[in-house]
Amino acid sequence: MGQTLLRILKIICYVALGALLAGFAVLALLGVLDICPRLDEGGISCVSPVFEVIASIAMAIVLLSVFMGLPALSAGSSFWHSISCGDGASDDCK
């Protein structure tokens, strides 16, 4: 039971890490390609409504991570777990 719970938590942490990295990547990509020229002060204006929705979701993920820390905390724990379990020698890595 304990191992199953740890595996579920590990999957949740990896999903949070992926969502956090995707949020930052999408915002960076939209800014660099000048699709959404205004991403400052929480205001988003893009060339089309579809890109505004995508940018709003990415901005929500990033702002949740910055102000609440929950996605960043779980993403950091999955990153730390992947680093510490790289050699597979630890008993906690199974």
Secondary structure as a PSIPRED ss2 file (coil, helix, strand):
# PSIPRED VFORMAT (PSIPRED V4.0)

   1 M C   1.000  0.000  0.000
   2 G H   0.000  1.000  0.000
   3 Q H   0.000  1.000  0.000
   4 T H   0.000  1.000  0.000
   5 L H   0.000  1.000  0.000
   6 L H   0.000  1.000  0.000
   7 R H   0.000  1.000  0.000
   8 I H   0.000  1.000  0.000
   9 L H   0.000  1.000  0.000
  10 K H   0.000  1.000  0.000
  11 I H   0.000  1.000  0.000
  12 I H   0.000  1.000  0.000
  13 C H   0.000  1.000  0.000
  14 Y H   0.000  1.000  0.000
  15 V H   0.000  1.000  0.000
  16 A H   0.000  1.000  0.000
  17 L H   0.000  1.000  0.000
  18 G H   0.000  1.000  0.000
  19 A H   0.000  1.000  0.000
  20 L H   0.000  1.000  0.000
  21 L H   0.000  1.000  0.000
  22 A H   0.000  1.000  0.000
  23 G H   0.000  1.000  0.000
  24 F H   0.000  1.000  0.000
  25 A H   0.000  1.000  0.000
  26 V H   0.000  1.000  0.000
  27 L H   0.000  1.000  0.000
  28 A H   0.000  1.000  0.000
  29 L H   0.000  1.000  0.000
  30 L H   0.000  1.000  0.000
  31 G H   0.000  1.000  0.000
  32 V H   0.000  1.000  0.000
  33 L C   1.000  0.000  0.000
  34 D C   1.000  0.000  0.000
  35 I C   1.000  0.000  0.000
  36 C C   1.000  0.000  0.000
  37 P C   1.000  0.000  0.000
  38 R E   0.000  0.000  1.000
  39 L C   1.000  0.000  0.000
  40 D C   1.000  0.000  0.000
  41 E C   1.000  0.000  0.000
  42 G C   1.000  0.000  0.000
  43 G C   1.000  0.000  0.000
  44 I C   1.000  0.000  0.000
  45 S E   0.000  0.000  1.000
  46 C C   1.000  0.000  0.000
  47 V C   1.000  0.000  0.000
  48 S C   1.000  0.000  0.000
  49 P H   0.000  1.000  0.000
  50 V H   0.000  1.000  0.000
  51 F H   0.000  1.000  0.000
  52 E H   0.000  1.000  0.000
  53 V H   0.000  1.000  0.000
  54 I H   0.000  1.000  0.000
  55 A H   0.000  1.000  0.000
  56 S H   0.000  1.000  0.000
  57 I H   0.000  1.000  0.000
  58 A H   0.000  1.000  0.000
  59 M H   0.000  1.000  0.000
  60 A H   0.000  1.000  0.000
  61 I H   0.000  1.000  0.000
  62 V H   0.000  1.000  0.000
  63 L H   0.000  1.000  0.000
  64 L H   0.000  1.000  0.000
  65 S H   0.000  1.000  0.000
  66 V H   0.000  1.000  0.000
  67 F H   0.000  1.000  0.000
  68 M C   1.000  0.000  0.000
  69 G C   1.000  0.000  0.000
  70 L H   0.000  1.000  0.000
  71 P H   0.000  1.000  0.000
  72 A H   0.000  1.000  0.000
  73 L H   0.000  1.000  0.000
  74 S H   0.000  1.000  0.000
  75 A H   0.000  1.000  0.000
  76 G H   0.000  1.000  0.000
  77 S H   0.000  1.000  0.000
  78 S H   0.000  1.000  0.000
  79 F H   0.000  1.000  0.000
  80 W H   0.000  1.000  0.000
  81 H H   0.000  1.000  0.000
  82 S H   0.000  1.000  0.000
  83 I H   0.000  1.000  0.000
  84 S H   0.000  1.000  0.000
  85 C C   1.000  0.000  0.000
  86 G C   1.000  0.000  0.000
  87 D C   1.000  0.000  0.000
  88 G C   1.000  0.000  0.000
  89 A C   1.000  0.000  0.000
  90 S C   1.000  0.000  0.000
  91 D H   0.000  1.000  0.000
  92 D H   0.000  1.000  0.000
  93 C H   0.000  1.000  0.000
  94 K C   1.000  0.000  0.000
